[in-house]
């Protein structure tokens, strides 16, 4: 069963070269399908987020650990990474429905 998530990655790039940052971007794109053009660097932080599906029974925690380990393996060194997972299928929401009485009240507020 697949589950729909937003995954947000925040990577500390303070000690990374431009080449290493590009490698991290490529890994995130491979892991979660976020286009590298949609990733942003602000100061010493690379930010990327996007929506996709977790499949094969993998949990949020398992995905986050696999993603971080894959990035560390690619770099061959430690870099601080935060992965934030948001389950999108059952988010709280408010629904507002308006009928003709609401329209008439708006049209003629007296």
Secondary structure, 3 states (H helix, E strand, C coil): CCEEEEEEEEEECCCCCHHHHHHHHHHHHHHHCCCHHHCEEECCEEEEEEEEEECCCCCHHHHHHHHHHHHHHHHCCCCCEEEEEEECCCCCCCCCCCCHHHHHHHHCCC
